[in-house]
Amino acid sequence: MAQLNKKEVDVVVVGLGWAGSLMSIELAMAGLTVRALEKGPERDYPEFAYPKPADEYAYAVRNKVMTTPAESAVTVRYNMDQTALPTRKWGAFVPGGGVGGSGLHWTGVLIRPTPTDLKLKTYADEAYKPGILQEEMRIMDFPFTWDEIEPYFDKFERICGQSGNTGNLRGKILEGGDPFEGPRSHPYPLPALEDTLNNVMFAEAAKKLGYHPFPNPSAAVSRAWTNPYGNQIAPCNYCGYCSKYPCLNYSKASPQTAVMDALKRMDNFSYEVNANVLKVVLHDDKKTAKGVIYIDEQGNECFQPAKIVVLSSFQLYNVHLMLLSGIGKPYNPITEEGVVGRNYAFLSNGGATLFFKDKNFNPFATSGPTGQMFNDISPGNFDGPGLGFIGGAKIHSSQATGTPIGTALPKGTPSWGMGWKEGLEEWYGHSMKISITTTCMSYRDIYLDLDPNYTNEHGQPLLRMTFNWKQNELKLQQYLKGIVGNIAKELNPDSMSMSFLPMDAQFDLTKYVSTHNVGGAVMGDNPKTSALNRYLQSWDVHNVFVPGGNAFPQNFQANPTDTIGAITLMAAQAIKEQYLKNPGPLVQV
């Protein structure tokens, strides 16, 4: 294998999804030389835009724009006493692969957490009596205030062209938006997407029951939009191919539509695809990084020196690279010493499917983030302390896609052959869903580490995930089942089915839930319990920054992309305004 030394750059960025592209353009605009290394292939619009069709089998079944388990497998087990086994096929989550990462194939729901979500530990300490919550729960606060992070939410939403209804403008509650959202400094950039029939029915039923529905905040833009980087995003045409698909119409904000076109035109930015970073190389004192080692497309081992290293891959792979590189002490769930790998969290979903013989929902004319949701069941907005659990959910009815293969069919319909085809013909367009997306707390014995048994093609240990459902999350599911059931009863369908986790449920890796994995290298105020400070800077290696979902100390009910964008932009600002003038730790403890 040939060994190549590359020319030193100011910044090397590992991973070119949302976090990597935002960090690249912000630092390149500051005049730094930036080079991004993307493990997967190029993903550019001529590959998938109109007139090419949205191929359901290729994208939704065969995961055309995802990484493969052969490239990026992890091992999974329920508890510390078991031997973990490698993922051979993606199921519960599906990480993206290539330029754009998961930001290329996301559904496009662009929603903020609430101020309480960001200070959940503080809320728990104030609202819950000792002994109510599970002893091994390890929830934490984000290390910033709402007022500090809000300008970066606002900036990212303008980059995306967020569409929706404002609910709280500088403290004034506005009709039609979310009354529980934190104060916004500016209204949504664009009006909400058009509603579909199921959304109207859901919103009316929810209002009758006393809830406060509002349109899904969307990154599929409702009107033509030119963002702060000068990129133009086209209005959504409601084709229905969002989740698991690149947007065919240049309408869904993604790294490609919102960042890359402007970034590629900058002379001080360059990137290389099929460049698999194996390790961050540290100086002998282990306090600074001097670059990264990667394998290029031709199989050469390359060293890319850089003054600043940004790890911006998918959450799992950022944690993996930190563990492989010796950045921060690995977490030990027995002693609770170490920080890299702790506070991993996933999430659960569930809901009801309602069938109506006399309703036609026209599912072929929709957008992924189309829908209505309410936030009444999020922490602090209902009596969680009285119910004995912490957490909550957004409850929503969306019509994300009208793809026929995935059409819901009533119980008793054959699952194959002529009977299935007849059922599909009879029921396509006659069902709607009420869904939940839940919080997920962090626990002492839920974590990530290096697997002692399985290695990748380069002889490196695979990342090991130890995860299973806890009683707190299962109690929440049972409570939500009652709420969804009441809404369904109000809608009075001809028939319905429900899907919620029972109290004895085990984590099922085979059924898709979401790709909202978080934690493992979390941000915090204390280097004994967090791997990163408030600026996503490693406490131990000050020229390494790690933006991504890995920084969340637990999972909230809001989709993560808005927060990933906001904390990345805040970190980029700190690098430009503070770190470049005085390289070193940005937070002193």
N, C-alpha and C positions, 0 to 999 in steps of 0.2 A: 504494500500500500504506500503510494506516494504521500509525502508530508509537505504541506504548503503553508507558508507564513504570509498572511495578508497584510496590507497596509493599515496602519493604525487609524481608527476613527474616534471621534469624540464619544459616540454612543453606539452600542450594538443592541438591537432590539430582537428578542427571541420570540417569534410568534407574531403573525400579522392579521389578527382579528381586530375586534373593536379596540381593546386596550393597546395593542401594538401600533395600530394605525394612528390612533389619537396621540399617543406619546410621540410617535415619529414626526407627525406634522407639527405638533406644538414645539418640539425641540429643534426641528429643522427651521421653523420660522424664526427661532431665536438665533439662527446663524450657525448652529452646530452641524458637523458632518455626522449623518445618521445612516447606519446600514442595518437593514432588517434581514433576518434569516428565518425563513418559513419552512417548516418540515415537510409540508405537503406541496401539491402542485400549484401552478398559476390557475386562478379562477377569474376569467375576464368575460365581459358581456357578450362578445361574439360567440362564446361557447354555448350560451343558453337563452339569449334574448329572442324575441319575435323575429322572424316567423317560425322559429323552432318550437315544437310543441312541448307542453308540460307533460312529461312522460311519467304517469303515476307509478308504473312498475319500476322504472329506473331510479326515481328519486325517493319515493315513499317506501318502496319495498326493498330495493337493492342498495339504498343509501348512497347514491351516486356522488354526493358532495360531502360525505363524512369520511373521517379517518377509519381505518379498518382495524379489527382486533389484532390482526397479524402485525400491524405497525405499532399499535398503541395499547395492547392488552393490559389490564390490571387483574390482580387476583382478589377474590372476594370470599369472605366467611362471615358467619353470624356473630361469633364471639371469640375470645382469646384462646379458648381451649381447642379450637378446631384448626385443621390445616386448610388454608385457602386454596381455591382452584382458579385457574385462569379463565377469563372471559373468552369464549370461542365465537360468540355472536352477540352483537349489541342487543339489549332488551330494554331495561328500565330507563336508560339514558343513551344518547347517541352523540358523541362529540364531533364537531365539524372537523374537516381536514382541508388544508390548502388556504390560499389567500382569502381573507374574510372570516375564516374559522366558523364558529357557530353563529356569528353575526350575519352570515350569508343566508342561512336557511331558517332563521328564527321566525316565529309567528308575527312578531312586530308589536306586541303589547308593551307599551312604554309607560310604566307607572312607577311613581315614587313610593318608598315606604312612608309610614307616618312618623312624626317626631317621637312617638312612644316606641316604635320599632327600633329606632336608633339608640334609645336609652332604656332597653328592656330590663337590664339588671336593676337599674334605679327604680323602675316601675315595680318590679317584682318585690324588691325589698320594702317598698312603701305599701303595696296593696295586699301582700300575702302574709298570713301569719306563719311563724316557723313551724315546719313539719308538714305543711300542706303539699309542697312540691317534692318531687323525687330527690333523694339525698345526693345522687350522683349527677344531677343536672349541673352544667357549667356554663350558664349563659353569661354574657358580658355586654357592656355598652360599647358602641362605636366611639372612638376617641375624638369626637368633634361635636359641636352643637348644631342645631338646625340652622341657625343664622349663618354659621360658618360654611356649611356645605350647600345651602340653597342656591347661591349664585352659580355653582358648578352644575347643579341639576338644570338650572335655567339655560346655561350655555349649551349643555349637551342636547337638550330638547330643541334648541334652535338649530343645532347641527343636523338633527334628525327631521325637523319639520313636524314636531309633535302635533297631532290633531285630537281635539276633544273639547270638553266643556270645563271651564274654570270653576272651582268650587270655593276657593278661599283666596281672595286677592288682597294681600297685605292686611289680613285679619277680617275682611268683610266677606261674609258667607253669601254666595251667589246661587240663585236658583238654577237647577239643571246640572250642577257639578257635584263633586264629592264634598259634603259638609265636614268630613273628618280629615281632609287632607291638611298638611301643614301650610302655613301662609306662603303664597307665591309672590315674588317680586314683580312678575309680569304675567299677563294672561297667556293661555295656550297660544302658540304661534298661529295655528290654523283651526277652523271649526271641525266638529266631529264628523266622522264618516256617516253615511246614510244608514239608517236602521233597517233591519229585515223583520219579517213578521214575527218570528220567534222572540226577537229582542223586545218588540213592542208588547207582546203578550206577557213576557217575563216581567218587564218593568211595571206593567199595570198590576200584576198579581203581587209583586213585592211591595209596591206602594200601599195596597190594600192591607197588607200585613204589618205596615208601619216601618218598613225599611226605606232606604234612601238610594235608589238606583241612579246610575249615571253612565254615559257612554264609555266604553273601553278607551283609555288613552292609547293612541295609535301612532306607530311609526310608518304605517302605510299612509301616505299623505293624502288628505282630502282635496287639496288644491295644488296647483303647480307651486314649487317652492325653490328659492335660491338661498342656500345656507351661508353662514359666515365665512366659509372657505371658498365661496364662489361656485360650489357644485349645484347643479340644477337637478331637482327630483320631480318626476312627472306625476300628475294626479292619478290616483288608483282607478283602475277600470273594473274592479270587483271580479277578477277572473277566478278567485278562490284557491289559487296555488301559492301558499305562503309557507306554512310550516313544513319543513324538510325540502323546500324548493328555493332556488335563487329566484328573485323576482324577474319575470319575463318582460316587464313593462317599465323598468327603471323607476318604480313607484314606492318601493319599500326601502327605508333607510337601512343601509348596510355599510360596511367599510368601503365597498366598491362605489356605491352611489353617493355617499356623504363625505368621503375623505380621499380615497385613492386617486381620483382623477386630478385633484389639485396637488396631491403629494408627489405623484409621478413627474410632474412638471418642474419640480424643484431640483436644481443642479447639485445641491448638497445632500440629496437623499438617493440611496440605491437599495436594491433588495435582491435576494437570491432565493429561489425556490428549490424544493427537494434538498434542503440543507438541514440535516438532522443534528441538532446540538446535543452533544453527549454530556458536557460538563462545563461548569464555570471554573476557570483556573484562578486560584488565589495566590497572592504573594505569600512569602514564607511566614509573615506575621499573622496570616489568616484574617486580617482586618480590612483588606481591600482586595478587589478582583482586578486582574490584569487582562481578561478577555475570555473567550470561549473556544472550546474545541468542537468542531463539527465535521460530519461526513458529507461531502458534496455529492452532486448528482452522478459524477464519474467515479465515486468511491474513494476519492482522496481524503485523507485526514487533514483538516485545515485548522490553523490557529488564527482567530480573528482578535487582535488586540484592540482594547477600547478603554477609554477613561471612565465611562459609565456603562454598566450592564443593566438592561431592563428585561426581566423575565415576564413575558406577557402571553404565554400559551394558555390553553384551557386550564381551569383550576387544578385538576388532578396532575397535570404535567408540570405545572409550576412547582407544586410540592415535591414531585419526583425529582426535578432538577436540583432543588435545594438540598434534598437528602443525599443525592449522588455527589453533590459538590462540597458538602460539609459547611453549608451556609446556615448557621444556627444549630442549636443542639436538638437532636431528634427527641421526640416526645416518648416518655415511658409511662404507660397507663397505670403501672403499679405504684411507682413512687411519685408520679405526677411531676417529675422533673423534665425539662426540655420543652421546646415550643413548636418544633416543626412536625406537623402531623396531627396536632390536637384540634379539637372543635370542628371535626368534619361533620357536616349535616346534609341531608337530602331533603325530600318533602314527599307528601302523599297527595293523591287526588281521589276523585270519586264523583258520584252524582247519580242522576236519574235520567233515563231516556223515555220520553213520552210519545205515544203514537196517537195520531188524530186522522180518522178516515176522511173528514171533510175539510182539512186544512192543507194548502199547498205552500210549502215554505220556500220554493224556488232556490234550492241550495246551490245551484250552478252559478248564481249571481251574488257573490259575496267576497269578502276580504278576510284574511286570517284574523286580524284583530277586531273585526266587526263584533259588536256585542254590547250588552249592558251588564254591569256588575254593581254590587254594593259592598260597603266596607264597614257595615254596622257590627260585624262579627270579627273585629280585629282587636288586639290587646288594648285594654283601656276603654273600649267602646261598649262592652257588655260585662255581665257578672262572671268573668272567668274565675276570680278568687272564690266565689260562692259555689262554683261547680267543681272545684278541686283540680283544675289544670290551668296551665298557662299556654297562650297561643291563640290562634284564630285562623280565619280564612277569608279570602275574597270568594264570594258566591256569585256566579255569573251564568248567563246564557249567551253562548257565542255560536256563530255559524261560520266556523273557520274554513270549511271546505265542503265542496259538493262532489268530491271524487266518488265514483260509483262503487268501487271495490269495497270501500269501508262503510257503505251504507248500513245503518242499524236496522235490524229486522225484529219483529215481535217474537216473544218466546214461543217455541213450537215450530218455527219455520225451519225447514231442512237447511243444513249448513253446506250442502254441495248438491250438484246435479240439477235436474230439471226443476225440482221443488224449490231449490235456492233461487234459480233464475226467475221462476214465477213470483216468488216472494219479493225479489228485488224489483220486478216490474210493478207489483201492486203497491209497494211501500216507499219507493224512492220519492223523496220530497214530502213525506207525511210524518216525519218525526222531528223532535227538537230535544235538546239536552239542557239540563240544569247541572252545573258542575261546581266543584270546589277546588281551590288551590290553597294548600294549608301551610302553616308555619312548621318548622321542625327544630326542636331545641338541640343543643349540644350536650354531650355526656362524657363522663370520665373514660368510659370504656368504648367509645365510638371514635375511631381515629384512623390515620393513615401511616404506614411505615414501609420499609423495604422488605419484600418477601424473601425468606431464607431459602426457599426451594426452587423458585422459577426465575429464569433469566431471559433477557431479550437476545436478539441476534448479535449484539455486541458484547454479550457476556455480563451485562449489568442486571442487577436484581430488578424484577418488576415491582411496581407499586402495589402494596397490599391494602385493601379496604376491609375494615372490620365494622360492620353495620347491621343493625336489626331494629325493628320497631320497639318503642318503649310505651309503657302504660299511659303516660301523659298524652302522647300522640294518638293512641287508640281511643282514649276517652274523648278527645276532641272529635275524632271521626264519628263516634256514636252521637255526640251532641249535634253535629252538623247533619247527620242523617235525619234527625227530627225536623230541622229547619227546612231542608230540601223537600222532605215529605209533605210538609204543610203547604209549601208553594205549589208543589205538584197537585195536591188536592184542590187548591184554589183554581188551577187551570183545567181540571176535570178531563183528562185525556180518556180515549177509549180503552187504552191499556198502557202499562208502563213497566219498566224494570229498574232496579236500583243496584248500585255497586258501592259498598263501603267496607272498610276493613273491620273484621270482627275483633273482639278483645283478645283472641289467641292468635292473631295473624303473625306470620313470619314475612320478612322482606322477600319479595319475589323479583329476582333479577331478570326474568324472562319477559315481563309485560311492561310496555312503555308507560312511563309516568311523566317524565319531564327531563330536560337536560340541565336543570337548575342545581347542579352540585355546588356546594360552597364549603369554605373553611379549609383547615389544614395548614395554612400559613396566615394567621389572622392578624389584624391590626389592633393596637391597644395602647394603653398608657404605661403598662408595666412589662419590662422585658422578661420577667419571670413567667408571664402567662401569655405573651404575644410574640410573634416572630417579627412583626413589622411595627413601626411607629405610625403616627397619624398621616405621614406623607408616603406610606407604602415603602419606606426605606428599611432595609434590614438593620435590626439593632446591632448585629455583630459585624457586618461587612457594609460599610457606609456608602460605597458606590454601587450597590446593588439595590434596585427598586423592583417591586413585584406586584404590579397592578392586576386585578382580576377578582373573580368570585372567591378565590382562596382567602381573601382578606376579611370575609364576613364571619363574625364570631358565632352566629347561628342563622337559620334561614327564616325570613319573614314571608308573609303571604303575598307580597308584591313580587312581580317578576324581577329578576336581578339586573337586567341590562342597564336600566336608567342609573342605578347606583354604581355599577361598574364604570360607566361613562363619567359620572360625577367625581368619584374618588380618583380616577385616572387624571382627569383635568386638574384637580386640586394638587395632585402630586407633581404634575408637569409644571404648574405655576411655581411651586416651591423650589423645584430644581432650577428654573430660570431665574427666579428672584433671589434665592438664598444660597443654594448649593454651589452654583457656579462662582459666586463671589467668595465663598468660604467653604471649600469641600470638607466635609466631615459630618458627624451626626447632627441632624436637624432638630432633634429633641434631646435635651439633657435630662438625665434622671439621677 
